[in-house]
Amino acid sequence: MNISPTEYKASEAFSLQSPTFDYTYKGHPFIEYKRARVRSHILERIPSSGSILELNSGTGEDALFWGEKGFTVHATDISEGMQNQLIQKVKKLHLEDKISHEIISYTQLQNLENKGPYDLIFSNFAGLNCTNELDKVLNSFSELLKPGGKVVLVIMPPFCLWEFLSFLRGNFKTAFRRILHSKGTKAHIHGIYFTCWYYKPSFIIKTLKRDFNLIGLEGLNTLVPPSYFESLPYQYPKFYALLAKWEEKLKNKWPWKFIGDYFIISLQKKI
């Protein structure tokens, strides 16, 4: 597989993380909150069954959710370790007829074994921030979707309110790491460093405007803090619940839809 050095490093890092990924993150209130928000966003915009192409599917938590709801899912990821975790889960739950899988980069979707066409292309939790070729990825979507098919992406923007406020604690590196690194910033997992890039919703809308219409945009983790505030839901459960309540009210309002740890954007292919 001919991939960039950055993609190779990311693949290596996530493969090392894969055996402990679910143990580390599954069941935590922040992770469950994010997954619930993303799934709710999708369920409001798609029919009760159909076909899904998932990019950066990880250990398969979302693929399993959609498969158990009756969707067929082609779950793709560049990380062999993540795919192995997904395969084990699919076999355990006997979902082989609902979930297929493939190790492939989202920058090479023209080489997919199953080219669809699909009802939905879905990418969760900023996997697409691991490429500086997002335009290439986006431009491959139209041929893989049915007329009227949808795209739902969860992306990290160049500004996060919670990160920016960390300057109040003197953590200037975190506060400005997105704002001052237009050419990408270093991330690391298990000691392996790779580059991440941040994208505005306008970049996605502009890139896809010929074939797609915007149908949804909302901020995620705007008032609810990012996952690294991991103790907050346990120490201050009422405050956490209040933040979640207000985020639900403000999620698609200006400026909140632009300043979260992520944004959820959905577009529909023109008929």
Residue pairs with C-beta under 8 A, 6 or more apart in sequence:
1 78
1 103
1 104
1 105
1 108
2 108
3 11
3 78
3 105
3 107
3 108
4 107
4 131
4 133
6 130
6 131
6 132
6 194
6 195
7 78
7 105
7 107
7 130
7 131
9 192
9 193
9 194
10 78
10 79
10 130
10 194
11 78
11 79
11 80
12 192
13 188
13 189
13 190
13 192
13 194
14 21
14 58
14 77
14 78
14 79
14 81
14 82
14 189
15 79
15 80
15 81
15 82
16 81
16 189
16 190
16 192
17 81
17 189
17 190
18 59
18 79
18 81
18 82
18 84
18 85
19 81
19 85
21 58
21 59
21 82
21 85
22 59
22 61
22 85
25 31
25 227
26 61
28 227
28 230
29 233
29 234
29 240
30 224
30 225
30 226
30 227
30 229
30 230
30 233
31 227
33 224
33 244
34 125
34 220
34 221
34 227
34 262
35 61
35 62
35 65
35 124
37 220
37 251
37 264
38 62
38 124
38 152
38 154
38 220
38 264
39 62
39 65
41 152
41 216
41 218
41 264
41 266
42 120
42 122
42 152
42 266
44 216
45 150
45 152
45 215
45 216
45 266
46 119
46 120
46 150
47 119
48 69
48 70
49 69
49 70
49 71
50 71
50 72
50 118
50 119
50 120
51 71
51 72
51 73
51 74
51 116
51 117
51 118
51 119
51 120
52 66
52 71
52 72
52 73
52 74
52 118
52 119
52 120
52 121
52 122
53 73
53 74
53 76
53 112
53 116
53 118
53 120
53 121
53 122
53 144
54 62
54 63
54 66
54 73
54 74
54 75
54 76
54 121
54 122
54 123
54 124
55 76
55 77
55 106
55 121
55 122
55 123
55 127
55 128
55 137
56 76
56 77
56 78
56 106
56 123
56 124
56 125
56 127
56 128
56 130
57 63
57 75
57 76
57 77
57 82
57 83
57 86
57 101
58 77
58 79
58 82
58 85
58 86
58 124
58 125
58 127
59 82
59 85
59 86
59 89
60 75
60 82
60 85
60 86
60 89
60 90
60 99
62 122
62 124
63 73
63 75
63 86
63 90
63 99
64 89
64 90
64 93
64 95
64 99
66 73
67 73
67 90
67 93
67 95
67 98
67 99
68 93
68 95
68 98
70 98
71 98
72 98
72 99
72 100
73 98
73 99
73 100
74 99
74 100
74 101
74 102
74 112
74 114
74 116
74 118
75 83
75 86
75 99
75 100
75 101
75 102
76 101
76 102
76 103
76 104
76 106
76 112
77 83
77 86
77 101
77 103
77 104
78 103
78 104
78 105
78 106
79 103
80 103
83 101
83 103
86 99
86 101
87 101
90 96
90 99
90 101
100 114
102 112
102 113
102 114
104 111
104 112
106 123
106 127
106 128
106 131
106 137
107 131
107 133
107 136
107 137
109 137
109 140
109 141
109 144
110 140
112 144
115 143
115 144
116 144
116 145
116 146
117 143
117 144
117 145
117 146
117 149
118 144
118 145
118 146
118 149
119 145
119 146
119 149
119 150
120 145
120 149
120 150
120 151
120 152
121 141
121 144
121 145
121 149
121 150
121 151
121 152
122 151
122 152
122 153
123 152
123 153
123 154
124 154
125 154
125 262
126 154
126 155
126 156
126 196
126 262
128 134
128 137
128 153
128 155
128 199
129 155
129 156
129 196
129 197
129 198
129 199
130 194
130 195
130 196
130 197
131 137
131 197
132 184
132 195
132 197
134 197
134 199
134 203
134 204
134 207
135 203
135 207
138 204
138 207
138 208
139 207
141 151
141 208
141 211
141 212
141 269
142 211
142 212
142 269
145 151
145 269
146 269
147 269
147 270
147 271
148 268
148 269
148 271
149 268
149 269
150 215
150 266
150 267
150 268
150 269
151 208
151 212
151 266
151 267
151 268
151 269
152 216
152 264
152 265
152 266
153 204
153 264
153 265
153 266
154 220
154 262
154 263
154 264
155 199
155 201
155 204
155 262
155 263
155 265
156 178
156 196
156 198
156 199
156 261
156 262
157 178
157 198
157 199
157 200
157 201
157 258
157 259
157 260
157 262
157 263
158 178
158 179
158 182
158 198
158 199
158 200
159 178
159 179
159 258
159 259
160 178
160 221
160 226
160 259
160 260
160 261
161 222
161 259
161 260
162 221
162 225
162 226
162 229
162 261
163 174
163 175
163 177
163 178
163 226
163 261
164 175
164 176
164 179
165 175
166 174
166 175
167 175
167 176
177 185
178 185
178 198
181 198
183 197
184 195
184 196
184 197
185 195
185 196
185 198
186 193
186 194
186 195
186 196
187 193
187 194
187 195
187 196
188 194
200 258
201 217
201 257
201 258
201 263
201 265
204 265
204 267
205 214
205 265
205 267
208 267
211 269
211 270
212 267
212 268
212 269
212 270
213 267
213 268
213 270
214 265
214 266
214 267
215 266
215 267
215 268
216 252
216 264
216 265
216 266
217 252
217 257
217 263
217 264
217 265
217 266
218 251
218 252
218 257
218 263
218 264
219 247
219 250
219 251
219 252
219 256
219 257
219 258
219 259
219 260
219 262
219 263
219 264
220 251
220 260
220 261
220 262
220 263
220 264
221 227
221 247
221 260
221 261
221 262
222 247
222 250
222 251
222 256
222 257
222 259
222 260
222 261
223 243
223 244
223 246
223 247
223 250
223 256
224 240
224 243
224 244
224 247
225 232
225 243
226 261
232 239
232 240
233 240
247 256
250 256
251 257
257 263
